[in-house]
Amino acid sequence: MDSHRSTGTNGVLEGLILRAEEVLGKMLLKLQRTRMPLEEKVRMINALHAFVEQWEGALADVKLPPELQQLGQSPPSKPKSHGDEIMDVMQKLGLNGDDGGGGGGRPVKNGGRSVVAVPVPQEEAEPVFEVLEQSLKEYSPGQPGTCFVTYTCPGSRRFFMMDRTDRDEADRTDRLLASLQNVTNRREDLPDSARRIFGVEVKGETFRAVRSRSEPAWLWLLDTGAVLPYEESMLLFELPDFYRRQEPLARCCELVDVTDRKFRGGDLARFLEVNLFCGREFEVVRVRGKVLHVNLGRAVARKRNGVVKKVREEPTAEYRISEKTLTQEQLDVLYEEPLGTTNAMKATMGYIPKDDTRICPHYEPALEGCFKGSRCKLLHVAKDPDGWTRDQTLHKVKIRAQLNEPKVGSVVHMIPTTIVNVEEFYAHLDVTENGAKLTEMQALLNDPRNVKTFRPLDHKPYTREYVIARYAEDGQWYRAEVLDYFHDGLVVVLYLDYGNQERLGMADLRTWDDRFDYLPFQAVHCRLANVTRKRGGEGGEEEAEDIQGTLALREVIYDKRVAVKVLDVRSYWEVLVYDGCGIDVGEFLVNRKVALPRNPIVIDDAEAWVPA
């Protein structure tokens, strides 16, 4: 019996080894013949290094026969550690910082900026950045300070930190990062120039960034040091000159040692990963090029998103960013206007419209052209009768008031307003003050005197643009977001205070009015953490089961006060829902066979809670 078991186990293992050989061959072939994204290369390095580290030493005493040794021969070279392999990738990103290189990026001066020129093979397209010059003259060997770790390079001792030594300078940094969240002027695509600094929203926070000079495009976050691939779904923002003049806040560092007595030794790269977004004392060992070599010491005050959470001495009702919190220099930049301009359009609108040079003055709507026919190279469209220009359109994608999110693991009470499907719904927080403010705002929004001032949209609506939209059933106006535009008679919008969707025409849309952005959007997007929709059925059968699940969830929670345990708040709220009797709604739907069970997120630091 034991011999049969051994034979069966050997067969399974041999099969897995053969599969591994095939996968390794495919990886090598892909590396040699295709343009692999940098992120995929890093994942391969991590996976293969873990495999080799585990088995290379254990199999050191096994000698391969000559024919297999010949297959495995390669040019002699010093074996690289996992950190060295990652550092090779970081060198191609221009983050090596060594004075004399060994195959890394070559910094070239260019008018106060630094171009990271990357020598890459012809078939590769690694990201190349051109960023603001950052001075390290203020640092010298032996200099102490405090910092916050904002980004770590996987498997390496290279990291980025934000210097928090000087309290006044740290407060200025806090104000700068906080005011950056108020930027609302949307960009439709990446700038053509790699020198142009712009804003990008990552996980709900706005950061300053530059794009790579090469394609496909990568982004370098100037205030954290993170490098990430560009995705078309990212929100981009145009930044005022004030933000573009500020030097990057993230400083590239190399960890030499850890002097904290609580550190018992071990992998320094792992130490950095554990201390990501944590505060530490540091001491400068040496400065090489653009890289600070430092020792990290004791932990300092806890952080939030890499920024010290400053304890207020006295409560204040003012906004965090106001004229009183800005320095005179910042106020001068904020209110700076060109004096003595002779162009009335520039003085009143801030830019010079180009419609008169782009649009044909002889355009006839009946002919959809002019008398020149195909010989005319100008744009054949009608000018707006109200005088709106067609060459520049600003639209709203962010408001200043944001909803206070509950702590992960806490319990809140909510009233669902819209059921999307068996696992997804929108709800209001059951807070009397919020309900009163929403009612008050709706009254102002639909006041006839205010409605008269609403301007029709003068452009094709953008995806995720905020607008004022009419609701067909009651004829009232509500705050909404554009989800999709098909033509002027069909625009899909989401009502931001209730969560329901509607198909409207352009006649039912108005330009956003900043008078109504003082109240956070009240509809909270929630998803049940312990159920999922049934999928994989036969056409109409699957659709019917989905409708049954949606109706069952609506019957249990719609417009009723429910207890909600919050497990995650990153994009939507991942929640567990309990009805008035303390019954788990997810389990109820699974027992009704209208949904499938799903394992919820595990919260390590949340207190256990049982519904009353």
C-alpha positions as CSV (number, residue, x, y, z in Angstrom):
1,M,0.0,0.0,0.0
2,D,2.8,2.4,0.9
3,S,4.6,1.7,-2.3
4,H,1.5,2.5,-4.3
5,R,1.1,5.8,-2.4
6,S,4.7,6.7,-3.1
7,T,4.4,5.9,-6.7
8,G,1.2,8.0,-7.0
9,T,2.9,11.0,-5.2
10,N,6.0,10.8,-7.5
11,G,3.7,10.8,-10.5
12,V,1.9,13.9,-9.3
13,L,5.2,15.7,-8.5
14,E,6.8,14.8,-11.9
15,G,3.7,16.2,-13.6
16,L,4.0,19.4,-11.7
17,I,7.8,19.7,-12.5
18,L,7.0,19.2,-16.2
19,R,4.4,21.9,-16.1
20,A,6.8,24.2,-14.3
21,E,9.4,23.6,-17.1
22,E,6.8,24.5,-19.7
23,V,5.8,27.7,-17.8
24,L,9.5,28.7,-17.4
25,G,10.1,28.2,-21.1
26,K,7.1,30.4,-21.9
27,M,8.3,33.1,-19.6
28,L,11.8,33.1,-21.2
29,L,10.2,33.2,-24.7
30,K,8.0,36.1,-23.8
31,L,10.9,38.0,-22.2
32,Q,13.0,37.6,-25.4
33,R,10.3,38.3,-28.0
34,T,7.7,40.7,-26.6
35,R,7.5,44.0,-24.8
36,M,6.7,43.0,-21.3
37,P,5.3,45.7,-19.0
38,L,7.6,46.7,-16.1
39,E,5.0,45.6,-13.5
40,E,4.8,42.1,-15.0
41,K,8.6,41.8,-14.9
42,V,8.7,42.8,-11.2
43,R,6.1,40.1,-10.5
44,M,8.1,37.5,-12.3
45,I,11.3,38.5,-10.4
46,N,9.5,38.2,-7.1
47,A,8.0,34.8,-7.9
48,L,11.1,33.2,-9.4
49,H,13.4,34.5,-6.6
50,A,11.2,33.0,-3.9
51,F,11.2,29.7,-5.7
52,V,15.0,29.7,-6.2
53,E,15.7,30.8,-2.6
54,Q,13.6,27.9,-1.2
55,W,15.0,25.1,-3.3
56,E,18.5,26.0,-4.5
57,G,20.1,25.4,-1.1
58,A,18.0,22.3,-0.3
59,L,19.1,20.7,-3.6
60,A,22.8,21.9,-3.5
61,D,24.1,18.3,-3.0
62,V,22.3,16.9,-6.0
63,K,24.6,16.7,-9.0
64,L,23.1,16.9,-12.5
65,P,24.3,14.5,-15.3
66,P,26.6,16.1,-18.0
67,E,23.9,16.3,-20.6
68,L,21.6,18.4,-18.3
69,Q,24.5,20.5,-17.1
70,Q,25.2,21.6,-20.7
71,L,21.5,22.6,-21.0
72,G,21.8,24.8,-18.0
73,Q,25.2,26.5,-18.8
74,S,25.3,30.3,-19.1
75,P,28.0,32.9,-19.3
76,P,29.8,33.1,-15.9
77,S,28.6,36.0,-13.8
78,K,28.2,36.9,-10.1
79,P,24.7,35.7,-8.9
80,K,22.4,38.6,-8.1
81,S,20.4,38.9,-4.9
82,H,16.7,39.7,-5.0
83,G,17.4,43.3,-4.1
84,D,20.0,43.6,-6.9
85,E,17.4,42.3,-9.4
86,I,14.9,44.9,-8.2
87,M,17.6,47.6,-8.3
88,D,18.2,46.8,-12.0
89,V,14.6,47.7,-12.7
90,M,14.8,50.8,-10.5
91,Q,18.0,51.9,-12.4
92,K,16.0,51.8,-15.6
93,L,13.5,54.2,-14.0
94,G,16.4,56.6,-13.3
95,L,16.3,56.1,-9.5
96,N,19.8,54.7,-9.1
97,G,21.4,57.9,-7.8
98,D,25.0,56.6,-8.1
99,D,27.7,58.9,-9.2
100,G,29.2,56.6,-11.8
101,G,27.1,54.1,-13.0
102,G,27.4,50.5,-14.1
103,G,24.6,50.5,-16.7
104,G,22.1,52.7,-14.9
105,G,20.2,55.8,-16.0
106,R,22.3,58.8,-17.1
107,P,21.2,62.2,-15.6
108,V,21.5,65.1,-18.1
109,K,21.1,68.7,-17.1
110,N,18.4,70.6,-19.0
111,G,17.5,74.1,-18.0
112,G,17.1,73.5,-14.2
113,R,15.5,70.1,-14.8
114,S,16.9,66.6,-14.9
115,V,16.2,64.2,-17.7
116,V,16.6,60.5,-16.8
117,A,18.0,59.0,-20.0
118,V,17.5,55.3,-20.0
119,P,19.7,53.1,-22.3
120,V,17.3,50.3,-23.2
121,P,17.2,47.6,-25.9
122,Q,15.4,48.5,-29.1
123,E,12.5,46.1,-28.4
124,E,11.9,47.5,-24.9
125,A,10.0,50.7,-23.8
126,E,10.9,51.4,-20.2
127,P,9.5,54.6,-18.7
128,V,11.8,57.7,-19.0
129,F,11.0,60.7,-16.8
130,E,11.9,64.4,-16.8
131,V,11.3,65.9,-13.4
132,L,12.0,69.0,-11.4
133,E,15.5,69.3,-10.0
134,Q,15.6,68.6,-6.3
135,S,18.4,70.0,-4.2
136,L,19.9,67.9,-1.3
137,K,22.4,70.6,-0.3
138,E,20.6,71.0,3.1
139,Y,21.7,67.4,4.1
140,S,25.1,66.4,5.4
141,P,26.5,63.3,7.0
142,G,25.5,62.8,10.7
143,Q,22.4,65.1,10.3
144,P,19.4,63.8,12.3
145,G,15.7,64.3,11.5
146,T,12.3,62.7,11.3
147,C,10.5,61.4,8.3
148,F,7.6,59.5,7.0
149,V,8.1,56.6,4.6
150,T,5.8,57.2,1.5
151,Y,6.9,54.5,-0.9
152,T,9.1,51.4,-0.8
153,C,10.7,49.6,-3.8
154,P,9.7,45.9,-3.6
155,G,12.5,43.6,-2.3
156,S,15.0,46.5,-2.1
157,R,16.4,48.9,0.5
158,R,15.5,51.8,-1.7
159,F,12.5,54.0,-0.5
160,F,11.1,57.5,-0.6
161,M,10.4,59.6,2.4
162,M,8.9,63.0,3.3
163,D,11.1,65.1,5.6
164,R,9.1,66.2,8.7
165,T,12.1,67.6,10.8
166,D,11.2,71.3,10.6
167,R,7.7,71.8,12.2
168,D,7.0,75.0,10.3
169,E,8.0,73.4,7.0
170,A,5.9,70.3,7.9
171,D,2.8,72.5,8.5
172,R,3.4,74.2,5.1
173,T,3.5,70.8,3.5
174,D,0.3,69.7,5.2
175,R,-1.5,72.8,3.9
176,L,-0.1,72.3,0.4
177,L,-1.3,68.7,0.2
178,A,-4.7,69.5,1.7
179,S,-5.3,72.4,-0.7
180,L,-4.4,70.1,-3.6
181,Q,-7.6,68.2,-2.9
182,N,-9.6,71.3,-3.8
183,V,-8.4,71.3,-7.4
184,T,-11.4,70.7,-9.7
185,N,-10.3,71.7,-13.3
186,R,-10.4,68.4,-15.2
187,R,-7.9,67.4,-17.9
188,E,-9.2,65.0,-20.6
189,D,-5.9,63.3,-21.3
190,L,-2.2,63.3,-20.4
191,P,-0.1,66.4,-21.4
192,D,2.2,65.9,-24.4
193,S,5.2,67.3,-22.5
194,A,7.0,65.2,-19.9
195,R,7.9,68.4,-18.1
196,R,4.3,69.4,-17.5
197,I,3.2,68.8,-13.9
198,F,-0.5,67.9,-13.5
199,G,-2.8,66.3,-10.9
200,V,-4.0,62.7,-10.8
201,E,-6.5,61.1,-8.4
202,V,-5.3,57.8,-6.9
203,K,-7.6,56.0,-4.5
204,G,-9.6,59.1,-3.8
205,E,-6.6,61.4,-3.2
206,T,-5.1,64.0,-5.6
207,F,-1.3,63.9,-6.2
208,R,1.1,65.9,-8.3
209,A,2.6,63.8,-11.1
210,V,4.6,63.9,-14.3
211,R,4.3,61.5,-17.2
212,S,7.0,59.4,-18.8
213,R,8.6,60.5,-22.1
214,S,8.2,57.0,-23.5
215,E,5.1,54.9,-24.4
216,P,3.2,53.2,-22.9
217,A,2.7,56.1,-20.4
218,W,3.8,55.8,-16.8
219,L,3.2,58.3,-14.0
220,W,5.7,59.4,-11.3
221,L,4.0,60.9,-8.2
222,L,6.3,63.7,-7.1
223,D,5.2,63.8,-3.5
224,T,5.3,60.1,-2.7
225,G,7.9,58.7,-5.2
226,A,5.5,56.0,-6.5
227,V,5.8,54.9,-10.1
228,L,2.6,53.4,-11.6
229,P,1.2,52.7,-15.0
230,Y,-1.3,55.2,-16.5
231,E,-4.9,54.0,-16.9
232,E,-7.5,55.7,-19.0
233,S,-10.0,55.5,-16.1
234,M,-7.7,57.8,-13.9
235,L,-9.0,61.3,-13.2
236,L,-6.5,64.0,-14.3
237,F,-6.5,67.7,-13.2
238,E,-5.0,70.9,-14.5
239,L,-2.9,72.5,-11.7
240,P,-2.4,76.2,-11.1
241,D,1.1,77.6,-11.5
242,F,1.5,77.7,-7.7
243,Y,1.5,73.9,-7.4
244,R,3.8,73.5,-10.4
245,R,6.5,75.7,-8.9
246,Q,6.8,73.7,-5.8
247,E,9.7,71.2,-5.8
248,P,8.9,67.4,-5.2
249,L,8.3,66.6,-1.5
250,A,9.5,62.9,-1.8
251,R,13.2,62.3,-1.4
252,C,14.8,59.1,-2.7
253,C,16.7,57.2,0.1
254,E,18.8,54.1,0.6
255,L,18.5,52.3,3.9
256,V,21.9,51.5,5.4
257,D,20.9,50.2,8.8
258,V,18.2,50.3,11.5
259,T,19.3,51.8,14.9
260,D,16.1,51.2,16.7
261,R,16.8,49.0,19.7
262,K,13.5,47.2,19.2
263,F,14.7,45.9,15.8
264,R,16.1,42.5,16.3
265,G,17.8,42.2,12.9
266,G,16.6,40.6,9.7
267,D,15.6,41.6,6.2
268,L,15.9,45.4,5.8
269,A,13.6,45.4,2.7
270,R,10.9,43.6,4.8
271,F,11.4,46.3,7.6
272,L,10.7,49.0,5.0
273,E,7.5,47.3,3.8
274,V,6.2,47.0,7.4
275,N,6.9,50.7,8.0
276,L,5.3,52.0,4.9
277,F,3.4,55.2,5.8
278,C,5.0,55.2,9.2
279,G,7.1,57.9,10.9
280,R,10.7,57.2,11.9
281,E,13.7,59.1,13.1
282,F,16.6,59.2,10.6
283,E,20.3,60.0,10.4
284,V,22.1,60.9,7.2
285,V,25.1,58.6,6.5
286,R,26.1,60.1,3.1
287,V,24.7,61.9,0.1
288,R,25.3,60.3,-3.3
289,G,23.9,62.1,-6.4
290,K,20.1,62.3,-5.8
291,V,20.0,59.6,-3.2
292,L,20.2,60.0,0.6
293,H,21.8,57.0,2.4
294,V,20.3,57.0,5.9
295,N,19.9,55.0,9.1
296,L,16.3,54.7,10.5
297,G,15.7,55.0,14.2
298,R,12.8,55.1,16.6
299,A,9.2,55.3,15.5
300,V,7.5,58.7,15.8
301,A,3.9,59.9,15.9
302,R,1.4,57.9,13.9
303,K,0.4,59.1,10.5
304,R,-2.5,59.2,8.1
305,N,-1.8,58.8,4.4
306,G,1.9,59.6,5.0
307,V,1.2,63.0,6.7
308,V,1.4,63.8,10.4
309,K,-2.0,64.1,11.9
310,K,-1.7,67.4,13.7
311,V,-3.5,67.8,17.0
312,R,-5.4,71.0,17.1
313,E,-5.0,73.0,20.3
314,E,-8.3,74.8,19.9
315,P,-11.3,73.8,17.8
316,T,-12.2,76.2,15.0
317,A,-15.2,76.4,12.6
318,E,-13.1,77.7,9.7
319,Y,-12.1,75.5,6.8
320,R,-8.6,74.0,7.0
321,I,-7.6,76.0,3.9
322,S,-8.5,79.7,3.9
323,E,-6.9,83.1,3.5
324,K,-5.8,83.0,7.2
325,T,-3.9,79.7,6.7
326,L,-1.9,80.9,3.7
327,T,1.3,82.9,3.8
328,Q,1.6,86.3,2.2
329,E,3.7,84.8,-0.6
330,Q,1.0,82.2,-1.3
331,L,-1.7,84.8,-1.3
332,D,0.3,86.9,-3.8
333,V,0.5,83.9,-6.1
334,L,-3.2,83.0,-5.6
335,Y,-4.4,86.5,-6.6
336,E,-1.7,87.2,-9.2
337,E,-3.2,88.6,-12.4
338,P,-1.5,90.1,-15.4
339,L,-1.7,93.9,-15.4
340,G,-2.1,96.1,-18.4
341,T,-3.5,93.5,-20.9
342,T,-5.1,95.1,-23.9
343,N,-7.2,92.1,-24.8
344,A,-10.7,92.3,-23.3
345,M,-11.3,88.6,-23.8
346,K,-8.1,87.7,-21.9
347,A,-9.0,90.1,-19.1
348,T,-12.6,88.9,-18.6
349,M,-12.4,85.2,-19.5
350,G,-8.8,84.3,-18.6
351,Y,-8.0,83.0,-22.2
352,I,-8.4,84.1,-25.8
353,P,-11.2,82.2,-27.7
354,K,-10.2,80.8,-31.1
355,D,-13.7,80.4,-32.6
356,D,-13.3,83.2,-35.0
357,T,-10.2,81.6,-36.5
358,R,-11.4,78.0,-36.5
359,I,-15.1,78.4,-37.5
360,C,-16.1,79.3,-41.1
361,P,-17.9,82.7,-41.1
362,H,-19.9,81.6,-44.3
363,Y,-21.4,78.4,-42.7
364,E,-25.0,77.7,-43.8
365,P,-26.9,75.3,-41.5
366,A,-29.2,74.3,-44.4
367,L,-26.2,73.2,-46.6
368,E,-24.2,72.0,-43.6
369,G,-21.3,73.8,-45.3
370,C,-20.4,77.0,-47.2
371,F,-20.2,78.1,-50.8
372,K,-16.6,76.9,-51.1
373,G,-17.6,73.3,-50.6
374,S,-14.8,70.8,-50.0
375,R,-12.2,73.5,-50.7
376,C,-12.9,75.2,-47.3
377,K,-10.6,73.9,-44.6
378,L,-12.4,75.7,-41.7
379,L,-14.8,74.1,-39.2
380,H,-18.4,74.0,-40.3
381,V,-20.5,74.4,-37.2
382,A,-22.9,77.0,-36.0
383,K,-21.6,79.5,-33.4
384,D,-23.5,79.5,-30.1
385,P,-26.3,82.1,-30.2
386,D,-25.6,83.0,-26.5
387,G,-21.9,83.6,-27.2
388,W,-20.4,80.5,-25.5
389,T,-17.1,79.4,-27.1
390,R,-16.5,75.9,-28.4
391,D,-12.8,75.7,-27.8
392,Q,-12.6,75.5,-24.0
393,T,-15.0,73.9,-21.6
394,L,-14.6,73.7,-17.8
395,H,-16.7,71.2,-16.1
396,K,-17.1,70.0,-12.5
397,V,-15.9,66.6,-11.3
398,K,-15.3,67.3,-7.6
399,I,-16.9,69.3,-4.8
400,R,-15.4,70.7,-1.7
401,A,-17.7,69.0,0.8
402,Q,-16.9,65.3,1.4
403,L,-18.8,62.8,3.5
404,N,-17.1,61.7,6.8
405,E,-16.3,58.0,6.4
406,P,-16.8,55.7,9.4
407,K,-13.9,53.8,10.9
408,V,-13.5,50.3,9.4
409,G,-15.1,47.8,11.8
410,S,-17.6,50.3,13.2
411,V,-21.4,50.0,13.0
412,V,-23.7,52.7,11.6
413,H,-27.4,52.9,10.8
414,M,-28.6,53.5,7.3
415,I,-31.7,53.8,5.2
416,P,-31.4,52.2,1.7
417,T,-32.8,54.5,-1.1
418,T,-32.0,52.5,-4.2
419,I,-31.5,48.7,-4.8
420,V,-29.3,48.0,-7.8
421,N,-29.1,44.2,-7.6
422,V,-28.9,41.4,-5.0
423,E,-25.5,42.6,-3.7
424,E,-25.4,46.3,-4.4
425,F,-27.4,49.3,-3.1
426,Y,-27.3,53.0,-2.2
427,A,-28.3,54.3,1.2
428,H,-28.5,57.4,3.4
429,L,-26.7,57.6,6.8
430,D,-29.5,57.7,9.4
431,V,-28.4,61.1,10.8
432,T,-31.2,63.7,11.5
433,E,-29.0,66.6,10.7
434,N,-28.1,65.2,7.2
435,G,-31.8,64.7,6.3
436,A,-32.7,68.3,7.4
437,K,-29.8,69.8,5.3
438,L,-30.7,67.7,2.3
439,T,-34.4,68.9,2.5
440,E,-33.2,72.5,2.8
441,M,-30.8,72.2,-0.1
442,Q,-33.5,70.7,-2.4
443,A,-35.8,73.6,-1.6
444,L,-33.1,76.1,-2.6
445,L,-32.2,74.0,-5.7
446,N,-35.8,74.2,-6.9
447,D,-36.5,77.8,-5.9
448,P,-37.8,79.4,-9.1
449,R,-35.4,82.3,-8.7
450,N,-32.5,79.9,-8.7
451,V,-33.8,77.8,-11.5
452,K,-33.9,80.8,-13.7
453,T,-30.2,81.2,-13.3
454,F,-29.3,77.7,-14.3
455,R,-27.4,77.6,-17.7
456,P,-28.1,74.9,-20.3
457,L,-25.1,72.8,-21.1
458,D,-23.1,74.4,-24.0
459,H,-21.1,71.2,-24.8
460,K,-21.4,67.5,-25.1
461,P,-21.4,66.3,-21.5
462,Y,-18.3,64.5,-20.3
463,T,-18.3,61.2,-18.4
464,R,-18.3,61.8,-14.6
465,E,-19.2,65.5,-15.1
466,Y,-21.4,66.9,-12.4
467,V,-24.6,68.5,-13.6
468,I,-28.1,69.7,-12.4
469,A,-30.6,67.2,-13.8
470,R,-34.4,67.1,-13.8
471,Y,-36.2,64.0,-12.6
472,A,-39.1,63.0,-14.9
473,E,-41.5,61.7,-12.2
474,D,-41.7,64.9,-10.1
475,G,-40.2,67.5,-12.4
476,Q,-37.8,68.6,-9.7
477,W,-34.1,69.4,-10.1
478,Y,-31.4,67.3,-8.4
479,R,-27.6,67.0,-8.2
480,A,-26.4,64.4,-10.7
481,E,-23.4,62.8,-12.4
482,V,-23.2,61.9,-16.1
483,L,-22.5,58.2,-16.7
484,D,-22.7,58.0,-20.5
485,Y,-23.6,60.2,-23.5
486,F,-25.0,58.6,-26.6
487,H,-26.6,61.5,-28.4
488,D,-28.5,64.7,-27.4
489,G,-31.7,62.8,-26.8
490,L,-30.1,60.1,-24.6
491,V,-27.8,60.8,-21.6
492,V,-27.5,58.4,-18.7
493,V,-27.2,60.2,-15.3
494,L,-26.8,59.1,-11.7
495,Y,-28.7,61.1,-9.0
496,L,-25.9,61.6,-6.4
497,D,-28.2,62.1,-3.4
498,Y,-30.3,59.0,-4.0
499,G,-28.4,56.6,-6.1
500,N,-30.9,56.0,-8.9
501,Q,-30.2,56.3,-12.6
502,E,-32.3,57.9,-15.3
503,R,-32.1,58.4,-19.1
504,L,-32.6,62.0,-20.1
505,G,-32.2,64.4,-23.0
506,M,-30.0,67.5,-23.1
507,A,-33.0,69.7,-22.4
508,D,-33.2,68.2,-18.9
509,L,-29.6,69.0,-18.0
510,R,-28.1,72.2,-16.6
511,T,-24.5,73.3,-15.9
512,W,-23.3,72.6,-12.4
513,D,-23.8,75.5,-9.9
514,D,-21.2,75.9,-7.2
515,R,-23.8,77.3,-4.8
516,F,-24.9,73.7,-4.1
517,D,-21.6,72.0,-3.4
518,Y,-21.5,72.8,0.3
519,L,-23.3,69.5,1.2
520,P,-21.7,66.1,0.6
521,F,-23.4,63.8,-1.7
522,Q,-25.8,61.8,0.5
523,A,-26.1,58.5,-1.5
524,V,-23.5,56.0,-0.2
525,H,-22.6,53.2,-2.6
526,C,-22.7,49.9,-0.6
527,R,-22.0,46.3,-1.4
528,L,-23.0,43.2,0.6
529,A,-19.7,41.5,1.7
530,N,-21.0,38.0,2.2
531,V,-23.1,37.4,-1.0
532,T,-22.6,37.5,-4.7
533,R,-25.0,37.4,-7.7
534,K,-25.8,34.1,-9.4
535,R,-24.0,33.8,-12.7
536,G,-23.5,31.3,-15.5
537,G,-27.2,30.4,-16.1
538,E,-28.9,30.0,-19.4
539,G,-29.7,33.5,-20.8
540,G,-33.2,34.3,-19.6
541,E,-32.9,32.0,-16.6
542,E,-29.9,33.9,-15.2
543,E,-31.7,37.2,-15.7
544,A,-34.8,35.9,-13.9
545,E,-32.7,34.8,-10.9
546,D,-31.0,38.2,-10.8
547,I,-34.4,39.9,-10.7
548,Q,-35.7,37.6,-8.0
549,G,-32.6,38.4,-5.9
550,T,-33.0,42.2,-6.4
551,L,-36.7,42.0,-5.4
552,A,-35.9,39.9,-2.3
553,L,-33.2,42.4,-1.1
554,R,-35.6,45.3,-1.8
555,E,-38.3,43.6,0.3
556,V,-36.0,43.2,3.3
557,I,-34.2,46.6,3.5
558,Y,-35.6,49.2,1.1
559,D,-36.6,52.4,2.9
560,K,-36.1,50.7,6.3
561,R,-33.6,51.5,9.1
562,V,-30.9,48.8,9.1
563,A,-27.6,48.2,11.1
564,V,-24.5,48.2,8.9
565,K,-21.1,46.9,9.9
566,V,-18.5,48.6,7.7
567,L,-15.6,46.3,6.5
568,D,-14.0,48.6,3.8
569,V,-14.5,52.2,2.5
570,R,-12.0,52.4,-0.3
571,S,-14.2,52.7,-3.5
572,Y,-17.6,51.6,-2.3
573,W,-18.5,50.5,1.3
574,E,-18.1,46.8,1.8
575,V,-20.7,46.0,4.5
576,L,-22.6,43.4,6.5
577,V,-26.3,44.3,6.9
578,Y,-28.6,43.3,9.7
579,D,-32.3,44.1,9.8
580,G,-34.4,45.4,12.7
581,C,-34.4,41.9,14.3
582,G,-30.7,41.4,14.1
583,I,-30.9,38.9,11.2
584,D,-28.0,38.8,8.7
585,V,-29.5,39.9,5.4
586,G,-26.8,38.2,3.4
587,E,-27.4,34.8,5.0
588,F,-31.2,35.4,4.6
589,L,-30.7,35.8,0.8
590,V,-28.5,32.7,0.6
591,N,-31.1,30.7,2.4
592,R,-33.7,32.0,0.0
593,K,-31.5,30.6,-2.8
594,V,-31.5,34.0,-4.6
595,A,-27.8,34.7,-4.0
596,L,-24.5,32.8,-3.6
597,P,-22.4,33.0,-0.4
598,R,-19.1,34.9,-0.5
599,N,-16.4,35.1,2.2
600,P,-16.3,38.7,3.6
601,I,-13.1,40.7,4.3
602,V,-11.4,39.7,7.6
603,I,-10.7,42.7,9.9
604,D,-7.8,42.1,12.2
605,D,-8.0,45.2,14.4
606,A,-11.8,45.6,14.5
607,E,-13.7,44.8,17.7
608,A,-16.1,41.9,17.6
609,W,-19.7,42.9,17.3
610,V,-23.0,41.0,17.6
611,P,-26.2,42.7,16.5
612,A,-28.6,43.5,19.4
